[in-house]
């Protein structure tokens, strides 16, 4: 007799019958037992209402379906495990001359899983969430409130175990006063990965209430004209570069603003320590002072503020976000009118062909031109147009 722990794969007080010597010579029996464990490994213990069942078929037990002496022997050995590992239910609808195993179904009984795992050397693998909870408990002293917020929010990093990832979170305690950015902190604690903590600042605040995180300035490129007649946010880099050369002509006199990946929704973008403005162009003096006074919120603009991007739902969502941070930003008619005309002319692309199928209609933006002209055109034609076409 051997002893085996169902949960941890270790020796326990539960007695397990000796592994049958014939088991290695019976691939169909082994296949059935493995099929049971495969099903169980996909079901957390807490979610098991009852043990799974296995129905015999040609794919699972091909040897049985050869209907010879070896099949009869395999079936006899499999039936010998009835009441020890599983309960058996024969198919009442099988043909009169079919063997008993045709369509038969088997279900684990209590203790059957433990026996199978011992015989097949397949200890139950802890699911990631279970490993995560144990790891958080082991490092509980490193986190505020015992790491309750971390226990409820597991994080996976490719190639790393739950214990590895939790220990990386615990390592952050060394840097609570270092005033690093999120990405610097992530790179130091998570094996050089700088983006693990992106979108997890709220979690860090719960784990380390005293943690000092340096703001990561948003990089924004600004082209200042000699005379400031308005501000134009441009979504895409190619269009911004083209506008620097004065195309289309309507950009003349406008401050051109481009930020790689900037979507206008970051609260810090209008704070001195939250943005890094990189200037180009010939404008300086009064235009520079007026622009920065508006950008950093000390005065209202004396000129219009526009946005020009792709004619799609994502572009309209950016416009909506810009209005939240910069007030009365309007869709730029000089840029969007040609895009709308292309839709009316039968041009444009479907969302599927441009990997934009998951874009969500923002509903309303608050800009009359966008809400009454641009969004209705997108909905009517069901196509998008990228601004680079202009």
Secondary structure by P-SEA (a helix, b strand, c coil): cbbbbcccccccccccccccccccccaaaaaaaaaaaaaaaacccccccbbbbbbbccccccccccccaaaaaaaaaaaaacccccccccccccccccccccbbbbbbccaaaaaaaaaacccccccaaaaaaaaaaaacccccccaaaaaabbbbcccccaaaaaaaaaaccccccccccaaaaaaacccccccccccaaaaaaaaccccccccbbbbbbbbbcccccbbbbbccaaaaaaaaacccccccccbbbbbcccccccccccccccbbbbbbccccaaaaaaaaaaaaccccccccccccccccaaaaaaaaaaaacccccccccccaaaaaaaaaaccccccccccccccccccccccccccccaaaaaaacccccccccc
